[in-house]
Amino acid sequence: MADTETKTINSVEIDVEKANRMLKRLIVKETANIKTKRYNDGEMAKQIKKIIEEEVVCY
């Protein structure tokens, strides 16, 4: 994993690739939810948390 690009922001090391991947997924999910109103705020927060957990654990 030495090939990954990282940035340090406020003393926190961030994997740029993971951050970009999460942002894309979150934006797509939020956009779809705005159009369909499928999830309320609480459910959407759970969906966002799930995406973050998947990214941290799986990759």
GUDREN-687538 format. One record per residue (C-alpha): residue in three letters; residue number from 1; x, y, z. Coordinates in Angstrom, 1 decimal. Layout:
// GUDREN-687538
<atom><type>ALA</type><seq>NUM</seq><xx>X</xx><yy>Y</yy><zz>Z</zz></atom>
...
This chain:
// GUDREN-687538
<atom><type>MET</type><seq>1</seq><xx>0.0</xx><yy>0.0</yy><zz>0.0</zz></atom>
<atom><type>ALA</type><seq>2</seq><xx>3.0</xx><yy>2.3</yy><zz>-0.3</zz></atom>
<atom><type>ASP</type><seq>3</seq><xx>1.7</xx><yy>3.4</yy><zz>-3.7</zz></atom>
<atom><type>THR</type><seq>4</seq><xx>-1.2</xx><yy>5.3</yy><zz>-2.4</zz></atom>
<atom><type>GLU</type><seq>5</seq><xx>-1.1</xx><yy>9.1</yy><zz>-2.2</zz></atom>
<atom><type>THR</type><seq>6</seq><xx>-1.8</xx><yy>10.5</yy><zz>1.2</zz></atom>
<atom><type>LYS</type><seq>7</seq><xx>-2.2</xx><yy>14.1</yy><zz>2.5</zz></atom>
<atom><type>THR</type><seq>8</seq><xx>-1.9</xx><yy>15.3</yy><zz>6.0</zz></atom>
<atom><type>ILE</type><seq>9</seq><xx>-4.6</xx><yy>17.7</yy><zz>7.1</zz></atom>
<atom><type>ASN</type><seq>10</seq><xx>-4.8</xx><yy>18.9</yy><zz>10.7</zz></atom>
<atom><type>SER</type><seq>11</seq><xx>-2.4</xx><yy>16.2</yy><zz>11.7</zz></atom>
<atom><type>VAL</type><seq>12</seq><xx>-4.6</xx><yy>13.5</yy><zz>10.2</zz></atom>
<atom><type>GLU</type><seq>13</seq><xx>-3.3</xx><yy>11.4</yy><zz>7.3</zz></atom>
<atom><type>ILE</type><seq>14</seq><xx>-5.9</xx><yy>11.0</yy><zz>4.5</zz></atom>
<atom><type>ASP</type><seq>15</seq><xx>-5.7</xx><yy>8.5</yy><zz>1.7</zz></atom>
<atom><type>VAL</type><seq>16</seq><xx>-6.8</xx><yy>10.6</yy><zz>-1.3</zz></atom>
<atom><type>GLU</type><seq>17</seq><xx>-8.0</xx><yy>7.7</yy><zz>-3.4</zz></atom>
<atom><type>LYS</type><seq>18</seq><xx>-10.3</xx><yy>6.4</yy><zz>-0.6</zz></atom>
<atom><type>ALA</type><seq>19</seq><xx>-11.6</xx><yy>9.9</yy><zz>0.1</zz></atom>
<atom><type>ASN</type><seq>20</seq><xx>-12.4</xx><yy>10.6</yy><zz>-3.6</zz></atom>
<atom><type>ARG</type><seq>21</seq><xx>-14.1</xx><yy>7.2</yy><zz>-3.9</zz></atom>
<atom><type>MET</type><seq>22</seq><xx>-16.3</xx><yy>7.8</yy><zz>-0.8</zz></atom>
<atom><type>LEU</type><seq>23</seq><xx>-17.2</xx><yy>11.3</yy><zz>-2.0</zz></atom>
<atom><type>LYS</type><seq>24</seq><xx>-18.3</xx><yy>10.1</yy><zz>-5.4</zz></atom>
<atom><type>ARG</type><seq>25</seq><xx>-20.5</xx><yy>7.4</yy><zz>-3.8</zz></atom>
<atom><type>LEU</type><seq>26</seq><xx>-22.0</xx><yy>9.8</yy><zz>-1.3</zz></atom>
<atom><type>ILE</type><seq>27</seq><xx>-22.8</xx><yy>12.4</yy><zz>-3.9</zz></atom>
<atom><type>VAL</type><seq>28</seq><xx>-24.5</xx><yy>9.8</yy><zz>-6.1</zz></atom>
<atom><type>LYS</type><seq>29</seq><xx>-26.5</xx><yy>8.5</yy><zz>-3.2</zz></atom>
<atom><type>GLU</type><seq>30</seq><xx>-27.5</xx><yy>11.9</yy><zz>-2.0</zz></atom>
<atom><type>THR</type><seq>31</seq><xx>-28.5</xx><yy>13.0</yy><zz>-5.5</zz></atom>
<atom><type>ALA</type><seq>32</seq><xx>-30.6</xx><yy>9.9</yy><zz>-6.0</zz></atom>
<atom><type>ASN</type><seq>33</seq><xx>-32.2</xx><yy>10.4</yy><zz>-2.6</zz></atom>
<atom><type>ILE</type><seq>34</seq><xx>-33.1</xx><yy>14.1</yy><zz>-3.3</zz></atom>
<atom><type>LYS</type><seq>35</seq><xx>-34.9</xx><yy>13.0</yy><zz>-6.5</zz></atom>
<atom><type>THR</type><seq>36</seq><xx>-36.7</xx><yy>10.0</yy><zz>-5.0</zz></atom>
<atom><type>LYS</type><seq>37</seq><xx>-37.1</xx><yy>11.0</yy><zz>-1.3</zz></atom>
<atom><type>ARG</type><seq>38</seq><xx>-36.6</xx><yy>7.3</yy><zz>-0.5</zz></atom>
<atom><type>TYR</type><seq>39</seq><xx>-34.7</xx><yy>7.8</yy><zz>2.7</zz></atom>
<atom><type>ASN</type><seq>40</seq><xx>-35.5</xx><yy>10.3</yy><zz>5.5</zz></atom>
<atom><type>ASP</type><seq>41</seq><xx>-32.7</xx><yy>12.2</yy><zz>7.3</zz></atom>
<atom><type>GLY</type><seq>42</seq><xx>-32.0</xx><yy>9.4</yy><zz>9.8</zz></atom>
<atom><type>GLU</type><seq>43</seq><xx>-32.0</xx><yy>6.7</yy><zz>7.3</zz></atom>
<atom><type>MET</type><seq>44</seq><xx>-29.7</xx><yy>8.7</yy><zz>5.0</zz></atom>
<atom><type>ALA</type><seq>45</seq><xx>-27.3</xx><yy>9.2</yy><zz>7.9</zz></atom>
<atom><type>LYS</type><seq>46</seq><xx>-27.2</xx><yy>5.4</yy><zz>8.4</zz></atom>
<atom><type>GLN</type><seq>47</seq><xx>-26.5</xx><yy>5.0</yy><zz>4.6</zz></atom>
<atom><type>ILE</type><seq>48</seq><xx>-23.6</xx><yy>7.5</yy><zz>4.8</zz></atom>
<atom><type>LYS</type><seq>49</seq><xx>-22.2</xx><yy>5.8</yy><zz>7.9</zz></atom>
<atom><type>LYS</type><seq>50</seq><xx>-22.4</xx><yy>2.4</yy><zz>6.1</zz></atom>
<atom><type>ILE</type><seq>51</seq><xx>-20.5</xx><yy>3.8</yy><zz>3.1</zz></atom>
<atom><type>ILE</type><seq>52</seq><xx>-17.7</xx><yy>5.2</yy><zz>5.4</zz></atom>
<atom><type>GLU</type><seq>53</seq><xx>-17.5</xx><yy>1.9</yy><zz>7.4</zz></atom>
<atom><type>GLU</type><seq>54</seq><xx>-17.2</xx><yy>-0.1</yy><zz>4.2</zz></atom>
<atom><type>GLU</type><seq>55</seq><xx>-14.4</xx><yy>2.0</yy><zz>2.8</zz></atom>
<atom><type>VAL</type><seq>56</seq><xx>-12.5</xx><yy>1.9</yy><zz>6.1</zz></atom>
<atom><type>VAL</type><seq>57</seq><xx>-12.9</xx><yy>-1.9</yy><zz>6.6</zz></atom>
<atom><type>CYS</type><seq>58</seq><xx>-12.8</xx><yy>-3.3</yy><zz>3.1</zz></atom>
<atom><type>TYR</type><seq>59</seq><xx>-10.0</xx><yy>-1.4</yy><zz>1.5</zz></atom>
